[in-house]
Amino acid sequence: MPTKNDSMAIDTASLLAVSSELFGKYDIITLPESANYECQETLNVLLYAATSQTNSLESASNDVKSKNPDLRIPSADTIFNYIKENKIEDILSSFRKMNSEIFKTMKLENDVHDIAIDFHDIPFYGDKNTPGIRGIKRKNGSLWGKSFCTLDIIGTSQLTLDVIDINGLNKNYSILMESLFKRLEIMGVKTGTTYLDKEFFNTVVISKLDELKVNFVIAAKPNPVINRELKNHQKEWGNTSTIFEYKFQKGGPSFNIVAMYDEKREKYILFATNKKAESIEKFEKTIPEEYRKRWNIETGYRVKNDFKIRTCAKSPVARVLFFIIQCIMYNVLNMLKSVVEITSHELKSLISEDINKAVRYGLKSLNSVPFRVLLDCLRWFNEERNRALRTRLIEI
């Protein structure tokens, strides 16, 4: 939980104002010229849907109206009409620009960051012929949904830096890898190791990562060649871990297969890596432990679901926007967590409270502090606490 000083700093600055600054500064949505409502009025309902228990636009609009019956509040239909006027690539471009500023505000440019790339599917239960819906691996009872390729920095700092909407596109792994790493370069992100799951264990991905000179650890899938190598190893050495050089029959660069024998499951756990193998013993300890970092991305999806806006809308633009709002709020949360202890539920509560004030009295009625200033203030509080603690310990 936040300390007293941290709470004072957060109370002094409105988190709604901080979030709205990001949303408005980078035009996460653009309203048509004929719009009858201001952008902030629209954002209030969107953010209320993302941060309150009424987690749909319809419920959010109705709830805000019930609390402010004498004020004009945009309806869900009105907001959907505004959203549909936008382009998916414009929303994603705004998201990337926003992340670039968050990354710099958190002063992460000089650090080396491990990253995880993943495909994230959101199930859809309506007509499979709806625009932007594609076949997915069965998830929560559905074989259809929205698919996104996401890139996260993982470890001490956690942010979703890029999202690609791959609906209607083929999974061209080479282009995806090239695009993602190009944008990381533009953002000034120094990359360490890239972690990927089994879907990325193929010639195209590994060839592109080799071309880009990127270190990788990928969960590998067994095949006849790998199984034959493992059987030969077992005949000579028994059920022990091993490392061997491997190359796809279709070509591409050579790399190491790290085969860790799991005694409980009586099977090998496989990883592909281009990192130098100093010894089996060292890789046996380090590679699985390193790969566990990738689990942060799964935890991130669970946190993002705390900001989910539920909808039955068929608009692909709306569905992309709602997922991007989840990612933005996740990044805002992690930006704050870099300097203060705060949970997603605390963040949601603070923003929901502010929305009701902003709707009635306007955003300017809140304590609007630029998010760079808020972060600097919280850093200062932390530094002062640490300094005071060190002083007390010396005196003792």
N, C-alpha and C positions, 0 to 999 in steps of 0.2 A: 504494500500500500504506500501511497505517497507520504512523505514526512510532512510535518507542519509547514515548513518553508516551501516545499514543493507544492503543497496544496494552495498556499497563498499565491504562488506564481501562476498556477493554472487558473485559479479563480480570477486573478487580475486580468488574465488574457482569456478571451472567449475562444474556445476551440472551434466553435461554429465559424467565427470570424477567420481563424487560421485556415480552416478547411475551405471556406468560401473564397479566401484570397487565392488559394491554389486553383480552385475550380474556375473562378472568374478570370484570373490572370492569363490562363492558357486556353480559355474558351473551350472547355470540355464539351459544351454544346452551344450551338449558335441558334438564336431565336429568329424566326422569320420577321421581316419588316412589318407585317400585318399583326404581329403578336399583341394581344391585349394585356399582357402581364410582363413585368420586368424579369430579367434573368434571375435575380436573387429570389424573387417570389417562387420561381420554378425550382431553383436549387433547394429552397427551404423544404418543399414537399419531397423532393428526391432524397435529400439527406435525412429527413424524418422517416421516410420509408426504410432507409438503410440502417437507422440507429434506434428505432423504437420497436415495440412489440408488434405494432401494426405494420408488418413487413411487406406491404404491397402498396402500389400507388393509390389504388382506390381507397383502401383503409386509411392510408396516411392523409390523403386529401380530406376525407370525411372527418377524421379525428381532429385535424387542425381547424376545420370549419366549425365543429361542435364546440371547440374551446374559444373560438372567435367568431360567433354568429353574425356580428355586425361588420365583418370585414370580407373583402373579396379574396377568395382563395382559388387558385386554378384547379380545375377538376382533373381527374386522371386522364380522361379523353383528350382534354386540351393539351396536357403535357405530352401524351403519346403523339399527338399531331405535330407538336413542336419537334420532338425527337426524330420523327420520320423524315423531317426536312434535312437532317444531317447526313453526312457521309461517314462510313465506318473508318476509312483511312484518316479522315480529319480527326476523329475521336482518338484513334491510336497515336497519331502524330502529337496531339496535345498531351497525351499521357506520357509519351517519351520525353517531351520537353520538361514536363513537370518533374519527372524522375531525375533528370539531369540536375535540376536545381536542388532537389532534396538530397541527392548524392553529394553535391558540393557543400550544401548547408551543414551536412553531418561531418564534413571535413574528412572524407574517405578517399580523396584522390591519391594520396601518397602511400596507401596500403595496397597490398596484393590480396585479391579476393578469389576464393574458390567459388565456382558457379555450378548450378544445376539447371539442365534443360529438360523439359518434360512436355508431354501432351496431356492436356486436361480436358476431359469430356464432361459435359453437363447434360444429363438425360432430358429427353423431350418425350411427352406422352400424347401429343396431338397427332395430326396428320403428317406422316413421314415425308410427304411431298411439299411441306411448308418450305419456302425459300430459306436457305442457310442451314438446313438440317441435313445431316449426313449419317451414314452408318457408323456405329461405334462398337467397341467391345461392350458386352452386356454389363450394364451398370444400373443397380437398383431396379431391375426388372425390365429395362428398356434397351433396345438395340439401336436406338436413334437418338441423336442429340446434337449439341453444338460442340465444336472442337477448337481448342486454342493451343498454340505452342507457346510455352512460357519460359522465361529465363530469370532465374533468381540468383542473387549473391547469397551465400550461406556461410554459416559460422557465427562469429561474434555479432556481426552486423547482418541483418536479413532484410532484403528488399526485393520486390518483384520489379525488375528494371525494364522488361520488354514483354509484350504480348503480340502474337501474330494470329489473326483470325484466319484459320485455314479452311473454313467452310466454303465449299465450291471449288477448292483448289486440290490438286494432287499433293501428297506428302513428298515433295521434292526435297530430300534430305540435304543435298548439296547446296541448293539455294537457301534453305532455311539456315544452315550453319553459317554460310557466308554472310547472310544478312544480319544475323544476330551478332556475330563477332565484329562486323563493320560498325554497327551501332555502338557496341561497347567501346570501340576505339574512338568514336566521335565523342562519347561521354567522358572519355579519359579514364576508363576502368582498367586497372592492371589486373590481368587474370592469372591465377595460379593453376589449379587443377579443375578440369571440367568433369562432372559426374553425370552419368546417364544410365537409364534403365535398359532392359533387354531389347526393347523395340529399336534402339539405336545401334545394336550390335550387327552391323552390316558393312560391306565394303565401301559403300558411298560415304557414310559418316566418318569411318576411320581414315579413309583417303583424304577427305577434306580437312579433318583435324590435323593430320600429318602435314598437309600442304600449308596450313595456317600456323604450324609449329606450336600446337596447343597440347599440353599434358592432359591425359584423360584416364579415367577409370570407369569402365562400362561393365554392367552385369552381363555376363556372356551366356549364350545358349549352347547346349551340347549339340554336336552333329557327328556323323560317322567318323570323321577324321579325328576329332577331339576325343571321342569315346575310345577309339583304337589306341591313341596315345596313353590314355588313362589306364586301360587294361594292361598294356605293356608295363607301365610303371608299377601297377599293383602286383603283377607276377614277380617282379624283381624286389620291390620294396614294401609290399603289403599296403594296407590302408593308411597311407601317409600323404601329406600335402606335397605338392610339386609345382615347379614352374617350367614351362617349355615355350620355345619360340613357335609362332604360328603365323600363317598367311592364308587368306581366303583363296580358294581355287580360282575365283574370278579375277584375282589380281589384287593390286594394292600393296601397301607397305607391310613389312613384318612387324610383329608386336609380341608381347608376352601374354600367355594365358597363365593366370595364377589360379591353381586348383586347390581349394582348401577342403580337406576331408572333414565332414561333420559326423562325428561318431554317433550322436543321438539319432540323426536321421539316416545314417549309413549311406551317405551320398556325398558327391562333390559339389561344392559351391564354387562357381566359376566367375572370374573377373578377367577382363581384357584391359591391358594398360601398356602405355609406351614409356612408362617410368622405368628407370634403370633398376634392375634387380641386383642388389648387393648380396643377398642371401635368402634362401627359402625361409629361414627362421624369422628374419626381419619382415619380409613380405607377409608371412603368416599372421603377424601381429598388426602391421600397419595398414595393409590394404583393406581388410574388412572394417577396421576402425575408421579409416578415412571415408569409406563408402557410406558409413552410418550418417555422415554429415548430410547426405542427400535426403535423409528422412525429414530434415527441417522443411523441405518443400511440401511434404505431406502434412506436417503440422500446420504449415502456412495455409493450406487449403481449408483446414478445419477452422482456423481463425477467420479466414475470409468469409466463411459461411455465416459468421456472426453478423456480417454486414450485407447479407443476401436480400435482394428485392425480388420477391416471388411474383411471377406473372404467367399468364397464359397467352400473352401477346405473340402474334406471328411475325411481327416486325424484326428482321435480323439486326437492324440498327439498335433497337431498344435492347435486345438481348446482349449485344456486345457492350453497349453503354453500361448496363447493369453489372456485368462482370468487371468492367474497368473500374466502376465505382467501388466494388469490393476490393480490388487491388489498390486503389488510391487510399482507402481508409486503412487497409493493412499497412501501407507504407507510412501513413501519418502516425499510426499507432507505434510502429517500430522506430520512427524518427523520435517520438517522445520517449520511448523506452530506452533510447540510447543515453538519456540523461535523467530519467525518473522512472520509478516503478509505477506502472499503470497497466490495467488489463483492458481487453476489448470492451467488456461490459461497463467499466468505469468511463471509458471514452464515449461510448454510446449514450450513457446516462447524461454526461455533461453536455454533449451536443444537443440531445433531445430537449433538455431544459432550456438551452439557449434559443432553440428554434421558436419556442412559444413566445419568448420575450421579443425576438427579432420580428416575428409576424405582427405583433401588436404595436411595437414601438420603433421598428426599423433596425437594420443592422448597426447603424451608427450609435444606437443606444447602448450597445454592448462595448466592453473594453476591448477595442480592436488593436491588437499588438501584432506587427508583422512577425511571421513565424520564425524568421531568422533571429529577431530580437528575443522572442520567447525562448528559443533554444539556447541562446547566449546567456539569458538570465538563469535558466535552469542549470547550465554548466557552471555559472558563477556560484550558485547556491551549493552545488556539489563540491566544488573546490573549497569553498569556505568551510563546509562541514568537515571535509577531510583534513583541512589545516587545523581546525579546532580540535579534532580528535587526536592528531599527532601531538599538538601542544599539551593536551591533557595527559597523554601517555608519557611524555617526557617528564612532566611535573610529578607524575606518580613514581 
